[in-house]
Amino acid sequence: MSFLFRFRIAPISCLCLLLGLAACNLEQDITIKLPESEPQLVVEAYLEPGKPYRLLLTESVPFLSVPQLPLVNDATVIISHNGRDISLSFRPVIDSSSQKGFNYSSPEIFQPTVGDEIRLSITDSKGRTATAITRYMEPPSFEDIRVTTRASDSLSFLFFRFPDNNPNGENFYRLMVGKEVDSIADRPELDLTFEGRFTTDGFVTIGTSYRFELGDTLNITLFHVEKEYYDFVNTLRDAANANGNPFAQPAVIKSNINGGRGIFTTLSFVRRRISIRPNQALVLTD
């Protein structure tokens, strides 16, 4: 009898306990003192063949500060290439094709050859210095691009095949596919970074999901990149995904800038423009 009685009142006791806990104020303010951080030089430079030498130079801000882009406009910026020092002046400009902004540039055109080493040296009025080294990679090339169309909904996926630039060594790539809208701008559809470690007969193959519609016009760009740029892009994505997510692991953005943060690299790529048609195969030559 007593056992049956205890069994019946146990759920009620638990309910009262839960109600009592809910009535308590379990919130508590905690003050965390963040360490002071000195602003660092932040560099973003993508040297593209056939375009002027350009660079964006800013400085870092504290994590909890108001979002801003503090430009550094009093620095001496020198890029050394082929035994020459090219001075970049404070000259803000926006690249209409990439929609990227730069605050240092030179009228000289970047004309590299494969294997060229390019060096960066920056000194500002506060005595801060930043240096970096990059090299121009061998441009990739597409062997073919194949389109497979699903009968149920007419959606298509793309299959890319291209020769590995260095089958006996490390290779890193970035593949970007933009959907052309009104023949003016690209809408990002796909952005992948990957290693070329898995090849068949010296060729890398990679595919997309069923995400493209018949009649879509696509701009496809394949980059052959340095490991430093590969790490920079991947950790930048990780940091963006972790921002504001209390359950995500904090991410540190990898950089190739000594004395600062950011990236200094060249862009070695091949670009193709295609219109999606059912089950097509394109043999592509440069």
C-alpha positions as CSV (number, residue, x, y, z in Angstrom):
1,M,0.0,0.0,0.0
2,S,2.7,2.4,0.9
3,F,4.7,1.5,-2.2
4,L,1.7,2.2,-4.4
5,F,1.2,5.6,-2.6
6,R,4.8,6.6,-3.1
7,F,4.6,5.7,-6.8
8,R,1.6,7.9,-7.4
9,I,3.0,11.0,-5.7
10,A,6.5,10.8,-7.2
11,P,5.5,12.4,-10.5
12,I,3.7,15.2,-8.6
13,S,6.8,15.8,-6.5
14,C,8.9,16.0,-9.6
15,L,6.5,18.5,-11.2
16,C,6.6,20.7,-8.1
17,L,10.4,20.6,-8.1
18,L,10.5,21.6,-11.8
19,L,8.0,24.5,-11.2
20,G,10.1,25.7,-8.3
21,L,13.3,25.7,-10.4
22,A,11.5,27.5,-13.2
23,A,10.4,30.2,-10.7
24,C,14.1,30.8,-9.8
25,N,16.1,33.4,-11.6
26,L,18.9,31.3,-13.1
27,E,20.4,34.2,-15.2
28,Q,23.7,35.7,-14.0
29,D,25.7,38.4,-15.7
30,I,29.4,37.6,-16.2
31,T,32.0,40.2,-17.0
32,I,34.8,38.9,-19.2
33,K,37.8,41.1,-19.6
34,L,39.2,40.8,-23.0
35,P,42.9,41.4,-23.5
36,E,44.0,44.6,-25.2
37,S,45.0,44.0,-28.8
38,E,47.3,46.2,-30.9
39,P,45.9,46.9,-34.4
40,Q,47.7,44.9,-37.0
41,L,48.2,45.5,-40.7
42,V,45.7,43.5,-42.8
43,V,46.6,42.9,-46.5
44,E,44.5,41.6,-49.3
45,A,46.2,41.3,-52.7
46,Y,45.4,39.2,-55.7
47,L,47.8,39.7,-58.6
48,E,46.1,38.9,-61.9
49,P,47.9,38.6,-65.2
50,G,47.1,41.5,-67.5
51,K,45.9,43.8,-64.7
52,P,47.7,46.5,-62.7
53,Y,49.4,45.7,-59.4
54,R,46.8,46.4,-56.7
55,L,46.4,45.9,-53.0
56,L,44.0,46.6,-50.1
57,L,45.6,47.7,-46.9
58,T,43.6,48.1,-43.7
59,E,44.2,47.4,-40.0
60,S,42.5,45.1,-37.6
61,V,40.0,46.3,-35.0
62,P,38.9,44.8,-31.6
63,F,36.4,41.9,-31.8
64,L,33.6,43.9,-30.1
65,S,34.1,47.2,-31.9
66,V,31.7,48.8,-34.3
67,P,32.1,47.1,-37.8
68,Q,34.3,49.3,-39.9
69,L,37.0,49.2,-42.6
70,P,39.9,51.3,-41.3
71,L,42.0,52.1,-44.3
72,V,45.8,52.6,-43.9
73,N,46.6,55.4,-46.4
74,D,50.1,56.4,-45.3
75,A,52.2,53.3,-46.1
76,T,55.1,52.6,-48.4
77,V,54.1,49.6,-50.5
78,I,56.6,47.9,-52.7
79,I,56.2,44.7,-54.8
80,S,59.4,43.2,-56.1
81,H,59.1,41.2,-59.4
82,N,61.7,40.1,-61.9
83,G,64.4,42.1,-60.2
84,R,62.4,45.3,-60.2
85,D,60.7,47.2,-57.3
86,I,57.2,48.5,-58.2
87,S,55.9,51.2,-55.9
88,L,52.2,51.2,-55.3
89,S,50.7,54.6,-54.5
90,F,47.6,55.4,-52.4
91,R,45.0,55.4,-55.2
92,P,41.6,53.9,-54.3
93,V,40.0,52.0,-57.1
94,I,37.2,49.4,-57.6
95,D,37.6,46.5,-60.1
96,S,34.3,46.4,-62.0
97,S,34.7,42.7,-62.9
98,S,35.5,41.3,-59.5
99,Q,33.7,44.1,-57.5
100,K,36.8,44.3,-55.1
101,G,38.1,47.5,-53.8
102,F,41.8,48.5,-53.5
103,N,43.5,51.5,-52.0
104,Y,47.0,51.0,-53.4
105,S,47.8,50.5,-57.0
106,S,50.3,51.0,-59.8
107,P,49.7,51.7,-63.5
108,E,52.1,48.9,-64.4
109,I,50.6,45.7,-65.6
110,F,51.4,42.3,-63.9
111,Q,52.9,40.1,-66.6
112,P,54.3,36.9,-64.9
113,T,55.7,33.7,-66.1
114,V,55.3,30.3,-64.4
115,G,57.5,30.0,-61.4
116,D,58.1,33.7,-60.9
117,E,58.6,34.7,-57.2
118,I,56.9,38.0,-56.2
119,R,57.7,39.7,-52.9
120,L,55.8,42.3,-50.9
121,S,57.2,44.9,-48.4
122,I,55.0,47.3,-46.5
123,T,56.0,50.0,-43.9
124,D,53.6,52.5,-42.5
125,S,54.0,55.8,-40.5
126,K,53.6,53.9,-37.2
127,G,56.7,51.8,-37.9
128,R,54.7,48.7,-38.6
129,T,56.1,46.4,-41.3
130,A,54.6,43.5,-43.2
131,T,56.2,41.2,-45.8
132,A,55.1,38.2,-47.9
133,I,56.2,36.0,-50.7
134,T,54.1,34.3,-53.4
135,R,54.8,32.7,-56.8
136,Y,52.9,32.4,-60.0
137,M,51.5,28.9,-60.5
138,E,51.1,27.1,-63.8
139,P,47.6,27.8,-65.2
140,P,45.2,24.9,-65.2
141,S,43.3,23.8,-68.3
142,F,40.0,21.9,-68.8
143,E,39.9,18.7,-70.7
144,D,36.2,18.6,-70.9
145,I,33.0,19.6,-69.2
146,R,30.0,17.3,-69.3
147,V,26.3,18.1,-68.5
148,T,24.0,15.4,-67.3
149,T,20.3,16.2,-67.2
150,R,17.7,14.5,-65.0
151,A,14.5,13.5,-66.8
152,S,12.2,14.0,-63.8
153,D,12.8,17.7,-63.4
154,S,15.2,18.7,-66.2
155,L,17.8,19.8,-63.6
156,S,21.5,19.3,-64.6
157,F,24.8,18.6,-62.9
158,L,28.2,19.4,-64.3
159,F,31.2,17.0,-64.5
160,F,34.7,18.5,-64.8
161,R,37.8,16.8,-66.0
162,F,41.2,18.5,-66.1
163,P,44.9,17.4,-66.0
164,D,46.7,17.6,-62.7
165,N,49.4,20.3,-63.0
166,N,51.9,18.3,-61.0
167,P,51.0,14.6,-60.6
168,N,54.1,14.0,-58.4
169,G,53.5,16.8,-56.0
170,E,50.9,18.7,-54.0
171,N,48.3,20.7,-56.0
172,F,45.5,22.8,-54.7
173,Y,42.5,24.1,-56.7
174,R,39.5,26.4,-56.4
175,L,36.5,26.0,-58.7
176,M,33.9,28.7,-59.0
177,V,30.7,28.6,-61.0
178,G,28.6,31.7,-61.4
179,K,25.2,31.9,-63.0
180,E,25.0,34.8,-65.5
181,V,22.0,37.1,-64.9
182,D,21.1,39.4,-67.7
183,S,24.6,39.0,-69.1
184,I,25.9,41.5,-66.5
185,A,26.7,39.9,-63.2
186,D,27.3,36.5,-61.8
187,R,25.3,35.0,-59.0
188,P,27.4,32.6,-56.9
189,E,26.3,29.1,-57.3
190,L,29.3,27.0,-56.4
191,D,32.7,27.7,-54.8
192,L,34.9,24.7,-54.0
193,T,38.5,24.4,-52.8
194,F,40.1,21.0,-53.0
195,E,43.4,19.1,-53.3
196,G,44.4,17.4,-56.5
197,R,45.6,14.3,-54.7
198,F,43.1,11.8,-56.3
199,T,43.7,11.4,-60.0
200,T,42.9,8.9,-62.7
201,D,45.5,8.6,-65.5
202,G,46.8,12.1,-64.4
203,F,43.4,13.7,-64.6
204,V,41.3,15.2,-61.7
205,T,37.6,14.8,-61.9
206,I,34.9,16.6,-59.9
207,G,31.2,17.1,-60.2
208,T,28.4,19.2,-58.8
209,S,24.9,18.4,-57.6
210,Y,21.7,18.7,-59.7
211,R,21.4,22.5,-59.4
212,F,21.4,24.0,-62.9
213,E,18.5,24.6,-65.2
214,L,18.4,24.2,-68.9
215,G,19.2,27.5,-70.6
216,D,21.4,28.8,-67.7
217,T,24.5,30.6,-68.8
218,L,27.4,29.9,-66.5
219,N,30.9,31.4,-66.0
220,I,33.2,28.7,-64.8
221,T,36.6,29.5,-63.3
222,L,39.2,27.0,-62.2
223,F,42.2,28.3,-60.2
224,H,45.5,26.6,-59.5
225,V,46.5,28.0,-56.1
226,E,49.2,27.8,-53.5
227,K,48.7,26.0,-50.3
228,E,48.8,29.2,-48.4
229,Y,45.9,30.6,-50.4
230,Y,44.0,27.2,-50.0
231,D,44.4,27.4,-46.2
232,F,43.4,31.1,-46.1
233,V,40.2,30.5,-48.0
234,N,39.2,27.4,-45.9
235,T,39.9,29.0,-42.6
236,L,38.2,32.2,-43.6
237,R,35.0,30.2,-44.3
238,D,35.4,28.4,-41.0
239,A,35.6,31.7,-39.2
240,A,32.6,33.1,-41.0
241,N,30.6,30.0,-40.1
242,A,31.7,30.2,-36.5
243,N,30.8,33.9,-36.1
244,G,27.7,34.2,-33.9
245,N,27.4,30.5,-33.4
246,P,27.9,29.6,-29.7
247,F,28.3,25.9,-30.5
248,A,30.9,26.2,-33.2
249,Q,34.7,25.9,-32.6
250,P,36.6,29.2,-32.9
251,A,38.6,29.4,-36.1
252,V,41.9,31.1,-36.7
253,I,42.4,32.5,-40.2
254,K,45.7,31.3,-41.6
255,S,47.7,34.0,-43.3
256,N,50.9,34.3,-45.4
257,I,51.6,37.9,-44.2
258,N,54.6,38.2,-41.9
259,G,54.0,41.0,-39.4
260,G,50.3,41.2,-40.2
261,R,47.3,39.3,-41.4
262,G,45.7,38.5,-44.8
263,I,46.8,37.1,-48.1
264,F,49.2,38.0,-50.8
265,T,48.9,35.7,-53.8
266,T,48.6,35.5,-57.6
267,L,45.7,34.3,-59.6
268,S,46.4,31.6,-62.1
269,F,43.2,30.3,-63.7
270,V,41.2,29.3,-66.8
271,R,37.7,30.5,-67.4
272,R,34.9,29.2,-69.6
273,R,31.4,30.4,-70.4
274,I,28.8,27.8,-71.3
275,S,25.0,27.6,-71.7
276,I,23.3,24.5,-70.3
277,R,21.8,22.2,-72.9
278,P,20.5,18.6,-72.2
279,N,23.3,16.0,-71.8
280,Q,26.0,17.9,-73.6
281,A,29.7,17.2,-73.7
282,L,32.2,20.1,-74.4
283,V,35.7,19.4,-75.5
284,L,37.6,22.4,-74.4
285,T,41.0,23.6,-75.7
286,D,42.9,26.8,-74.9
